[in-house]
Amino acid sequence: MAEQTPARTSDWMRPHSLLRISIAVAVVTIVLKMLAWLLTGSVGLLSDALESFVNLAGATFALAMVTIAQRPADDDHPYGHHKAEYFSAGFEGLLVIGASLAIIWVSVARWLDPQPLQRLDWGLGLSLASTVLNGALAWLMFRSARTYRSMALEGDARHLMTDVYTSVGVVLGLGLAHLSGWWWLDPLAGVVVALNILWHGAVLVWRAAQGLMDVAMDPEQLLQVETVLHAQVQAAQAQTGVALLFDSLRTRQAGGHSFIDLHLHLPGDWSLAQAADWRHRTEAALMAAIPSVQVHIELLPQGAVTVLERQTGHRA
């Protein structure tokens, strides 16, 4: 079995470092947004502050899960601990859903009893400052999540973006309320934003569930696998005159790691060294094409059928 890891990037762009930064930013934004709420009395800003508490809890849990996911395989977990990241994404999704429901509850109560707001200039300024911090951090986390294929990091980035949406919606609602004198626009903004982040939370929970159910690699990566295997068949035909056969391809994702299992059928009169050489070439080609991949190739003589293939009646 062979494994390939992503190219080295700056240490501060790694999942652990960014999640630590996310915890620190969450503390700063909590202070800013709570001050904004205390100054204005806006239920919209209160809902924004509550969302930041959720960010803090989510980032802390994500850091714990990423740490667990990087533990090496052991006797109880022979395939590693990579799936721990999906628990983090699911937890973040549930937190987002819970926060959105709380925001709706508070907003409806204020809608029934609208009140004028005070010192909106300071309140909106503090809210916008925290929004810039969250937006910049989310952008960095999305970049790192793509590099490391980290579901925990992507979950935290999406959570931060919901905070950005919340803040922008609240600021727009407060601005309109201030200009028009319609103070019910404040809680209306809270409800609209809550419905938006409710959707994002549901998406996170769904994606985490799919990952825990051993979802296949994404179509783009599967196309890369097929391209590599086709190139190996052509190379073997040109060099040996033998048509190799790859079948029973199975793939799965686990956190930032991909797993590939397949069969390689070779002439029965080839030596073990020849067979091992072509397996090594195929593994190396797949590792070069796809980061963080583990490859397992079973060698079989041409015409052989495994017990699983007999049971299923076909070759995958």
N, C-alpha and C positions, 0 to 999 in steps of 0.2 A: 504494500500500500504506500502511495506517495502523497505528499502534501506540499502545497505551495502557499506562501503567505504574501500579503501585499507589500509593495515597495515601501521602504522606510519614509516616513514623513516627519515634519517637525514634531517634537515631543509634545508641544502645547496643543497640537491638533489631534492628538490621540484621544480615544473615547474617555479614558480615565481623567485626563487633564481637563477636557471640555466639561465633563460632568461636575468636576470640582468647581470650575469657574461658574457653571450654572447655579450651583448651590449659593455661591457668594453673590451672584447677581440677583438671585431670588430674595436674599436677605435685604439687599439694597432697595429693590423695588417694593418690598413690603413696607419699609420705612417711608419711602416716597409716597406711596399710594394711601397709606394710613394717614399721613399728614394731610394729603389732599382731601380725604374724606372728612377729617376733623375740622378742616378749615371751611369746607363748603356745606357739609351735611347732605351731600348728594348720594342717593341710593345707587346711582350708576357707578360712582367712584368707589362706594363700598363694595359693590359686586366685583369691581376690578381688583380691589385689594384682597378679597377672598380668593380670587383666582390665583394670586401670587402665593398665598399660603399653600395652595394645591401644588404650584410649581415647585416649591421647596420640598414638599413631601415626595413628589414624583422624582425629582432629581436625586434625592438621597437614596430612594429605593433603587433607581436605575444604576447608581454607582455601585451599590451592593451587588446587584445582579450581574453587572459587567465583570466585577471582581470574581464572582463565582464562575462565570462563563469561561474565564481564562484558566481555570484550574486544569491541570493535565488529567488525562484518562486514568482511572483507577479500577480496582477489582469490581466495585459496585457500579461504576459508570464507564464501561470499556470504550464507549464511543465519545467520551468527553462530557463536558457540562455546558456545551454551547447553547442549548435551548433555554437556559436560565434567562437570556435576554428577552424571550417572548413573554415570560412572566412579568418583566418590567413594563413592556409595552401594554400588556393587558391591564396591569395595575394603573398605569397612567391613564388609559382610556376610561376605566371605571371612575378615577378621580375627576376627570374632565366631566363625565356624565353627572356625577354627584354635585360638582360645583355649578353646572348649568341649571340643575333643578333648584338648588338653593338660591341662585340669582333670580330665577323666575318667581320663586316664592316671595322674596323680598321686594322685587319690582312690582308685583301685583298689589302687594300691601300698600306701597307708596302710590301706585296708580289710583287706588281708591281714596287716598288722602294726600293729594299733591301739595307740596310746600315750596315756597320761594327759597332760593339758594343764596349763599353769601360767598364773597371773596373768590369768585370763579376764576379770576386771572391767575392767582397762585395755584389753585387747585388744578386747572388745566395745564399750567406750566409743569408742575410736578408729574402729572400723568404722562405728558408727552416725553419728558426726560426718561421715565422708566420704559416707555414704549420704544424709544431709540435703542436703549440697552438690550431689551429683549429681542428686537428685530435683528440687530447685528449679531448677537450670539446665536440665534436660530439659523441664520444664514451660514455661519461657520460650522454649526453642528450638522446641517444638511450635507455640506461638502464632505465632512469627515465620515458621516454615515454612509455615503456612497462609496468612499474609498475602502472602508472596513466592512461594509455590508452589515452594519450594526443596527439591529432592530431597536435596542434600548436607546441608542443615541437618536435614531430617527423619531422614536416615540416622544422623547423629551423635546426634540426640535419642533415637532408638530404641536406639542403642548404649549411651547413658548409662542408659537404663531397664533394659537387661539387667544393667548393673552394679548398679543398685538391687536388682533381683530377686536377683542373686547375693549381695549383702550381707545382705539380709533372710533368705534361705534359710540362709546360713552362721550368722547370729546365732541363728536358731531351732534349728538343728542343734546348735550349741555349748551353747545353754541346756539343751536336753534331755539332752545328753551329761553336762553338769555335774550335773544333778539326779538322773539315773538311774545314772551311773557306766558307762553303755554308750558307751565311747569310739568304737566303730565308727559311731555316729551322725554323727560329724564328717565322715568321708569320704562317708557316704551323702548328707549334705546337699550336698556338692560335686558328686556325680554327678547328683542330681535337678536342681540349678540348672544344671549344664552342659547337660543335655538340653533345658531350657527355652530357654536362650540359643542353642542349636544351631538350634532352630526359628526364632527371630527372625532369625538370620543367613541362613537359607535364604530367608526372606521378603524380606529386603533384596536378596539377589542376584537373586531372581525379578523384583522390581519394577524393578531397574536394567536387567535384560535387556529387559523390556517397553518401558521408555523408549527404549532404544537402537534398538528396532524400530519407532519411530514409532507409539506407541499413540495412539488417538483421545482426544479430550477426555472427561472423565468425564461420566456421564449427567446430572448436575445442570447442568453447563455446556451440554451439548447441548440440554437443555430450554430454557435461557435463549436460546440461538441461535434455536431454532424459534419461541419467543415473540416475539422481536424481528422476525424475518422476517414472521411473520403480521401483526404490527402495521403493518409497512411496506406490505404488500399492502392492508390495509384503508384506510390513509391515502391511498394512491395512488388507490384506487377512489373514495373520497369527494371528493378534490380534483380529479382529472382524468377520472374515469369509465373509467379504463383498469385492467385487472387485470394487475398485474405477475406475473412468474413467476420464482421462484428455484429452481434445481436444481443438480445436480452438487456438492453440499455435501461437502467433505472437511475434516477437522480432524486436528490432531496436537499432541502435547505435546513440548516440549523444555526440560527443566529448569523454570524458573519462567515460561516463555513458552508461549503458546498460538498456534496458527496456524489460520486459517480461509481456505479457498478455495471460491468458488462462482461460479455464473453468474447474471446478471440479464438476463432477456429483456424487451425493450422494443419498442414499436411502431416499425416501420422508418421511418416518416415523422417521428419526433421529431428535433429538432435535437440536436447533440452537447452543447450546453449543458444541455438538459433531461435528457438521459441522465446526464450527469456530476453534475447536481444530486441525482438520486435515488440514485446510487451514494454520493455524499458523505453523504446523510442516513442511508443504511443503515450505512455505516462508522461514523459518529458514534454511532448507536444501539447497535451491537455493542460499541464501545469503552467506552461508558458502562455497559453491563451486565456486561462481563467484564474484569477487570484483566489487564494484561500480555498483551494480545492483538495480533496482527498480522493484518490483514484484506486479502485480495486478491479483488476482484470483477471478473470479466470481463463486459463489456457485449456482448450479442448481440441482433440483431433477432429478434422473435418468429417461431418456426418454424425457426430455424437449428439445425443439429445439428453438433457438432464432430467432428473425425476420431476422437478417442478414444471418443466416444459411438457412432460407427458401428462401431468395432472391438469394443466391448464389447456392443453390441446393446441397451443401455438407458442411461437417465440415472440417475446416482447420486442 
